[in-house]
């Protein structure tokens, strides 16, 4: 086995400037059959102990060389096999001793062989030149040209670790931040009733039309233009808009889940808003009579991320059907708008196709070049000034929002 520079971790790392081991010391180490020739002394100059500190009788009692053998750790008193021992001798049937390939102290051993052992402290070990830690910049001797680049890498790594240590917000927390200025209370005594995410609007429990309210009691000024949000969910989206335009527009939220309507009514009372109202209603059944009875103009209708009902047999449950499209267009004031969006492309295309067929409507980019769309006609941003809750959840998960904004043509 070669003793060249490429095979010596100790020489590569300049641990012993005068070679290993140099001449000196009271005993040659180890004797014949060990790793080095007798004329080589141990320890080297600048090594573990100056030679004069070794007792005249040999190495200390727990040391390696005679006459200290056998020491308390039970080493044998002689070297059994010399160069034939170790792993090489093991496969040949020899005793694994202290020879050139032995496990503990041999020339190519695993523990204290040349270079302190190839596989323990040597070139293949964790501190050796082929070991994992020896490859890291922290343990590799640096040149002036490479030190700056490694410093930059370490700085980037620290920054990445700091970013990972920062707590990541959940989508529900992002929703709370979006609507933080409403300062809503969530400790409401409404009882523990499960709120379903999807319901069947064709069920008999939703077949009765909603009662038309007294608009003078619902709104402070029922003559203001009206916005209707079909499937308003928790209602926070409409509350945010109503709070910012108290004397400009009235807002009506229609929701098929009654528990959400009750919670929204409590919030409206806490906010003391007089230009917003929520109704428990199945929109395809109740929309027409509600908007026809309203004394002011219908200025805006929104259908934002409705229940997708993805199965083909459930498409009939989707909120936007041709009768509802007709009721929206017929009651919309000239110049009024219809805003639809979904994070499900199939649902967005279904709504787009139904409104594209209406001659009385045109997409907003045809009349307002300032509103930008992509190559397929989807709006690039939400024109309402705030995102809906479903929109926040979907974008947090990496989904794209498909939006269309239609305007009723002037007569």
C-alpha positions, 0 to 999 in steps of 0.5 A, a space after each residue: 500500500 502506498 504511503 504517498 501524499 494522496 494517501 496521508 490525511 496527516 501529511 495533507 493537513 500538515 499536522 507534522 511538518 517534519 514527516 511522520 514519524 521523525 527520528 527521536 524519542 527513546 523507543 522506536 515505534 512500533 517494533 518490527 511487524 508494526 506500522 513503521 520501521 524501527 528507525 522511525 521514532 514515536 511520537 514525532 517532534 511537535 506530536 503528542 508528547 515531547 520524547 523526554 516526557 516518556 518514562 525510561 521504562 517505556 510508554 505509560 501504563 495505558 499506552 501502546 508500546 512495550 513494556 506497558 503491554 498488556 495494559 489495562 485495556 487488555 491489548 496482547 503483549 505481542 504483535 501476532 501477525 505483522 503485515 499478515 494481520 487485520 482484514 487481509 489476514 482475517 480473510 486468510 484465516 489469520 488472527 486480526 492483530 496489529 499488522 498492515 491491515 489490522 482493525 486497530 493499530 495496523 498500517 491500513 487499519 480502521 483506527 490508528 493506521 497511517 493517517 490515523 487510520 483510513 476509516 477512523 481518522 483518515 482520509 475516508 473518515 468524517 475528518 478525512 479528505 474524503 469524509 463528509 465533514 472534511 468536505 465542508 468549507 468549515 474544515 477545508 483550508 481556505 484560500 484568499 480567493 475562495 474565502 469571500 465566496 464561501 462567506 457569502 454562501 454561509 450568509 445566504 444559508 443563515 438567511 434561509 434558516 432564519 426564513 424557515 424559522 419564521 412562523 408561516 401564516 395559515 390561510 385563515 390567518 390571512 383572511 383575518 388580516 384582510 378583514 382586520 379593520 372590521 374588528 369583528 367578534 367571533 365569540 358569538 353565542 349561536 350554539 354549536 351547529 355544523 355549517 356545511 361547505 356544500 348543500 343541495 339547493 334542489 332539496 325540498 328544504 330550500 324550495 320555498 322563496 324568501 320573504 321580501 323584506 320591508 326595504 324601508 326598515 332594512 336600509 336607511 335609504 332604499 333608493 340607493 343603487 343596489 349590489 346583490 352578492 349571490 352566495 355571500 358566505 360569511 358576509 365579510 366581503 360585503 361588510 367591507 364594501 358597505 363600511 366604505 360606501 355608507 351613502 353611495 350604495 346598498 348591499 344585499 347578501 343572499 346565502 343558502 346556509 342559514 347559520 352563516 346568515 344569522 352570524 352575519 346579522 349579528 356582525 352588521 348590528 355590531 358594526 351599526 351599518 344601515 346600508 347592508 342586509 343579509 337574507 337566507 335564500 335560495 338565489 335561483 328561486 328568490 332572486 327575481 322577486 327580491 330585486 323586482 320589489 326593490 325601489 332603487 336600481 340594480 347596479 351590480 350583481 356578483 357571483 364569486 367562487 360559487 359551489 362548483 358541484 364538479 360531478 356531471 350529474 350535479 351540474 344542475 345544482 350549480 347556482 348559475 342556470 339560464 333562468 337566473 341569468 335571464 333575471 339578472 340581465 332583465 333587472 340590471 340597470 343600463 350601465 350596470 355590471 355583473 362580476 363573476 369569478 371562480 378558482 375552478 376553471 370548468 365553473 368559470 368557463 360555464 359562467 363565461 359561456 352563459 353571459 357571453 351569449 347575452 347580447 345585452 352584455 359586453 365584457 368590460 375590456 370592450 368599453 374600458 381599455 384601462 382594465 387589463 385582461 390576459 389573452 383568454 379574456 380573464 381579468 388580471 386583478 380583482 376590481 372590487 378592492 378586496 379579495 373574498 375569503 374563498 379567493 384568499 384560500 385558493 390563492 394561498 394554495 396556488 390556484 388561479 382565479 378566473 374573473 369576468 366583468 360584464 356591463 349592460 349596454 346602454 339602451 
